[in-house]
Amino acid sequence: MTVMTEVGTLIGRSVRHTARSVDATIVAIVLPVMILLTFVYVLGGAIDTGTDYLTYVVPGIVVLCAAHGSAMTATSVNHDLTTGMVDRIRSLPVVGASLLVGHVVAGVLRNLVSTAVVIAVAVLLGFRPAASPLDWVLTTGLLALFMAAFGAIAAAWGLFVRGPEAAGALAFVLLFLPYVSSAFVPPETMPAVLRGFAAHQPTTPVVETLRALLLGGAESSPAVPAVLWCAGLLVAGVAAAGALFRRRTS
């Protein structure tokens, strides 16, 4: 119970920091909406997916904003490390890892809010999901697992690099993955090298599973590979973050 209280307190701290930071709020909520509008109204007319492009692209935008939002965790963790917050926490009878858990969970909550905003805007634009209540629960669970996995990796990166500027560079890497996947165009339209990469990277099965859940084809979705990718990345991120936290604070 003591550890849960510590984690809850540090989650609340991270959430309050986000709420009080205007630029973080804009990046987390407004930017995904702008990306959605850009793809639908600027690029969508030139992309043939065999279906309505808004319907096709919404799951990809959701994954893109989840990956980008998770990368913000790296900057937050590095800021706490370089400004002495980690030292203050370790001087108290508090489990040091609670700080990292607080950042990751707060990032998941922030990303779920931005995802809800993106889907609401998409519905206003004409997106009509066919998901059942169970499908919505599964969608939320998969997204939370995906966000936690990328958040743990971001926390490890924030502990690895020396400054917030380097920590922020992770956002560009995580933004790249959804673009080279089935998020925005069918992989079969890509060159052979990119097609192979798109078929064997984590965001493609996640996007396809979300697309199937939201549009009513869950029985044919690659759900198992999506969950395995997310679980594997989460375990790797937690292990790396734990090792780097002990190294940076020893």
C-alpha positions as CSV (number, residue, x, y, z in Angstrom):
1,M,0.0,0.0,0.0
2,T,2.9,2.4,0.7
3,V,4.4,1.8,-2.7
4,M,1.0,2.3,-4.4
5,T,0.6,5.6,-2.5
6,E,4.0,6.7,-3.6
7,V,3.3,5.8,-7.3
8,G,-0.1,7.5,-7.1
9,T,1.5,10.7,-5.7
10,L,4.1,10.7,-8.4
11,I,1.6,10.0,-11.2
12,G,-0.4,13.0,-9.9
13,R,2.7,15.1,-10.0
14,S,3.4,14.2,-13.6
15,V,-0.2,14.8,-14.6
16,R,-0.2,18.2,-12.9
17,H,3.0,19.2,-14.8
18,T,1.3,18.3,-18.1
19,A,-1.8,20.2,-17.2
20,R,0.2,23.3,-16.3
21,S,2.4,23.2,-19.4
22,V,0.6,24.9,-22.3
23,D,3.1,23.7,-24.9
24,A,2.9,20.1,-23.6
25,T,-0.9,20.3,-23.9
26,I,-0.7,21.6,-27.4
27,V,1.7,18.9,-28.5
28,A,-0.3,16.1,-26.8
29,I,-3.8,17.1,-28.0
30,V,-3.7,19.7,-30.8
31,L,-0.8,18.2,-32.9
32,P,-2.5,14.8,-33.5
33,V,-5.7,16.6,-34.6
34,M,-3.6,18.7,-37.0
35,I,-1.9,15.6,-38.4
36,L,-5.3,14.0,-38.9
37,L,-6.6,17.0,-40.8
38,T,-3.5,17.2,-42.9
39,F,-3.7,13.6,-44.0
40,V,-7.4,13.6,-44.6
41,Y,-7.7,16.9,-46.5
42,V,-4.3,17.5,-48.0
43,L,-2.9,14.0,-48.8
44,G,-5.9,11.8,-48.7
45,G,-7.1,12.7,-52.1
46,A,-3.9,11.4,-53.7
47,I,-3.8,8.1,-51.7
48,D,-5.8,5.1,-52.9
49,T,-6.4,2.6,-50.2
50,G,-9.5,0.9,-51.7
51,T,-11.7,2.5,-49.1
52,D,-12.6,5.8,-47.6
53,Y,-9.3,7.3,-46.6
54,L,-10.6,8.8,-43.3
55,T,-11.8,5.4,-42.3
56,Y,-8.5,3.9,-43.2
57,V,-6.2,6.4,-41.6
58,V,-7.8,7.0,-38.2
59,P,-6.2,3.9,-36.5
60,G,-2.8,5.0,-37.9
61,I,-3.2,8.5,-36.5
62,V,-4.1,7.0,-33.1
63,V,-0.9,4.9,-33.1
64,L,1.1,7.9,-34.3
65,C,0.0,10.2,-31.5
66,A,0.4,7.3,-29.0
67,A,4.0,6.8,-30.1
68,H,4.8,10.5,-30.2
69,G,3.2,11.2,-26.8
70,S,5.1,8.3,-25.2
71,A,8.4,9.9,-26.4
72,M,7.6,12.9,-24.2
73,T,8.3,10.7,-21.2
74,A,12.0,10.6,-22.2
75,T,12.3,14.4,-21.8
76,S,10.4,14.4,-18.5
77,V,12.6,11.6,-17.0
78,N,15.8,13.2,-18.1
79,H,14.7,16.6,-16.7
80,D,14.1,15.0,-13.3
81,L,17.5,13.3,-13.5
82,T,19.5,16.4,-14.5
83,T,17.7,18.9,-12.2
84,G,18.1,16.9,-9.0
85,M,14.6,15.6,-8.6
86,V,15.8,12.0,-8.6
87,D,18.3,12.8,-5.9
88,R,15.5,14.3,-3.7
89,I,13.4,11.3,-4.2
90,R,16.2,9.0,-3.2
91,S,16.9,11.0,-0.1
92,L,13.4,10.1,1.1
93,P,12.0,6.7,2.2
94,V,10.5,6.3,-1.3
95,V,11.1,3.5,-3.8
96,G,13.2,5.1,-6.6
97,A,11.4,3.3,-9.4
98,S,8.1,4.9,-8.3
99,L,9.3,8.0,-10.1
100,L,9.7,6.1,-13.4
101,V,6.4,4.3,-13.0
102,G,4.7,7.7,-12.3
103,H,6.1,9.2,-15.5
104,V,5.1,6.2,-17.7
105,V,1.5,5.9,-16.2
106,A,1.0,9.6,-16.5
107,G,2.1,9.4,-20.1
108,V,-0.4,6.6,-20.8
109,L,-3.2,8.7,-19.3
110,R,-2.2,11.8,-21.3
111,N,-2.1,9.7,-24.5
112,L,-5.5,8.1,-23.8
113,V,-7.0,11.6,-23.5
114,S,-5.4,12.8,-26.8
115,T,-6.6,9.5,-28.5
116,A,-10.1,10.2,-27.3
117,V,-9.9,13.7,-28.8
118,V,-8.6,12.4,-32.1
119,I,-11.4,9.9,-32.4
120,A,-14.0,12.5,-31.5
121,V,-12.7,14.8,-34.2
122,A,-12.7,11.9,-36.7
123,V,-16.3,11.2,-35.9
124,L,-17.2,14.8,-36.5
125,L,-15.4,14.5,-39.9
126,G,-17.4,11.4,-40.8
127,F,-15.6,8.4,-39.3
128,R,-18.1,5.8,-38.3
129,P,-16.6,3.0,-36.1
130,A,-18.5,-0.3,-35.9
131,A,-16.9,-1.4,-32.7
132,S,-19.0,-3.2,-30.0
133,P,-18.5,-2.3,-26.3
134,L,-16.2,-5.2,-26.0
135,D,-14.2,-4.1,-29.0
136,W,-13.8,-0.6,-27.4
137,V,-12.5,-2.2,-24.2
138,L,-10.0,-4.3,-26.2
139,T,-9.0,-1.2,-28.2
140,T,-8.3,0.7,-25.0
141,G,-6.4,-2.2,-23.5
142,L,-4.2,-2.6,-26.5
143,L,-3.5,1.1,-26.8
144,A,-2.6,1.3,-23.1
145,L,-0.2,-1.7,-23.5
146,F,1.3,-0.1,-26.6
147,M,1.7,3.3,-24.8
148,A,3.2,1.6,-21.7
149,A,5.7,-0.3,-23.8
150,F,6.9,2.8,-25.7
151,G,6.8,4.8,-22.5
152,A,9.1,2.4,-20.7
153,I,11.5,2.6,-23.7
154,A,11.3,6.4,-23.5
155,A,12.1,6.3,-19.8
156,A,15.1,4.2,-20.5
157,W,16.3,6.6,-23.2
158,G,15.8,9.5,-20.9
159,L,18.1,7.8,-18.4
160,F,20.6,6.9,-21.0
161,V,21.2,10.4,-22.6
162,R,22.8,13.3,-20.9
163,G,20.4,16.2,-21.7
164,P,16.8,17.0,-22.5
165,E,17.6,17.9,-26.1
166,A,19.0,14.4,-26.8
167,A,16.1,12.9,-24.9
168,G,13.7,14.7,-27.2
169,A,15.3,13.2,-30.3
170,L,13.5,9.9,-29.5
171,A,10.3,11.5,-30.7
172,F,11.6,11.5,-34.3
173,V,12.5,7.8,-34.1
174,L,9.1,6.8,-32.8
175,L,7.4,9.1,-35.3
176,F,9.2,7.2,-38.1
177,L,7.8,3.8,-37.3
178,P,4.1,4.4,-38.0
179,Y,5.0,6.1,-41.3
180,V,6.7,2.9,-42.5
181,S,3.8,0.7,-41.7
182,S,0.2,0.1,-42.8
183,A,-0.9,3.2,-40.8
184,F,-1.2,5.6,-43.8
185,V,-0.8,3.5,-47.0
186,P,-1.0,-0.2,-47.8
187,P,2.4,-1.8,-47.4
188,E,2.1,-3.5,-50.8
189,T,2.5,-0.1,-52.4
190,M,5.9,0.4,-50.9
191,P,9.3,-0.7,-52.5
192,A,10.3,-4.3,-51.5
193,V,12.8,-3.2,-48.8
194,L,10.4,-0.9,-47.1
195,R,7.6,-3.5,-47.5
196,G,9.6,-6.1,-45.6
197,F,10.4,-3.6,-42.8
198,A,6.7,-2.6,-42.6
199,A,5.7,-6.2,-42.3
200,H,8.1,-7.0,-39.4
201,Q,8.0,-4.0,-37.1
202,P,5.7,-3.5,-34.1
203,T,3.3,-0.8,-35.3
204,T,1.9,-2.7,-38.3
205,P,0.2,-5.5,-36.3
206,V,-1.0,-2.9,-33.7
207,V,-2.5,-0.7,-36.4
208,E,-4.1,-3.6,-38.2
209,T,-5.6,-4.9,-34.9
210,L,-7.0,-1.5,-34.0
211,R,-8.4,-1.1,-37.5
212,A,-10.1,-4.5,-37.2
213,L,-11.5,-3.7,-33.7
214,L,-12.8,-0.3,-34.7
215,L,-14.3,-1.4,-38.0
216,G,-15.8,-4.7,-36.9
217,G,-13.3,-7.3,-38.2
218,A,-11.6,-8.4,-35.0
219,E,-11.7,-12.1,-35.8
220,S,-9.2,-11.6,-38.7
221,S,-6.9,-9.2,-36.9
222,P,-3.2,-10.0,-36.0
223,A,-4.0,-9.5,-32.3
224,V,-1.5,-12.1,-31.0
225,P,1.6,-10.6,-32.8
226,A,0.4,-7.1,-31.7
227,V,0.2,-8.1,-28.0
228,L,3.5,-10.1,-28.2
229,W,5.3,-7.1,-29.7
230,C,3.9,-4.7,-27.0
231,A,4.6,-7.1,-24.2
232,G,8.2,-7.8,-25.4
233,L,8.9,-4.1,-25.8
234,L,7.5,-3.4,-22.3
235,V,9.7,-6.1,-20.7
236,A,12.7,-4.8,-22.6
237,G,12.0,-1.2,-21.7
238,V,11.4,-2.0,-18.0
239,A,14.6,-4.0,-17.8
240,A,16.6,-1.3,-19.5
241,A,15.1,1.5,-17.4
242,G,15.8,-0.4,-14.2
243,A,19.4,-1.1,-15.1
244,L,20.1,2.5,-16.3
245,F,18.3,3.9,-13.2
246,R,20.7,2.0,-10.9
247,R,23.7,3.0,-13.0
248,R,22.8,6.7,-13.1
249,T,22.0,6.9,-9.4
250,S,24.7,4.7,-8.0
